[in-house]
Amino acid sequence: MHDETRLPRNGKDFVLFLAIISILSVNIIAPLIMGFKFGFSKEVYFETLRVIPVVWICVILLVTLVVNPLVNKLVQKFIEPTDGFNARVLFTILFSVTILSILLTVIGSWIGMREISMEPIQSFFYEWPRNFFIAFWVEVLIAQPIARFAMKKLHASQARKAVNA
């Protein structure tokens, strides 16, 4: 998979890949979740925009410190060496979204409420399935394809420069 042009090849690529996915995801998923929970209005949207930077930082920290190590171990248990790129990507997205949606259903609520309370834990089994569903489809249909397209274009540009050099 190292030669795969749709995935990051080094740390700099990973930072760009993570930035694209996280910025798109947070800016689409958070307003959708808040809209479904509190209604779609300008007031709800602007309140969501106020907390997005804090949620984005939380997402970056969770992905790099918690989610990626767990996902890498889980994916290896579910894929075979003969499995293709799409199977690997789908398992990665499934596990990443599952773990992040579980954590952010609680932590994201605390950030939005600006307090730590039992409310997100008490309503977890009502809210988490909706949050997972929204996040999964945003990742599969929007954020991940755009980030992989950006990686493919970046690697094609780097290959052209290497040939011309």
Secondary structure as GFF3:
##gff-version 3
##sequence-region A 1 165
A	DSSP	alpha_helix	11	38	.	.	.	ID=ss1
A	DSSP	alpha_helix	42	62	.	.	.	ID=ss2
A	DSSP	pi_helix	63	67	.	.	.	ID=ss3
A	DSSP	alpha_helix	68	78	.	.	.	ID=ss4
A	DSSP	alpha_helix	85	113	.	.	.	ID=ss5
A	DSSP	alpha_helix	119	122	.	.	.	ID=ss6
A	DSSP	alpha_helix	124	138	.	.	.	ID=ss7
A	DSSP	pi_helix	139	143	.	.	.	ID=ss8
A	DSSP	alpha_helix	144	164	.	.	.	ID=ss9
###
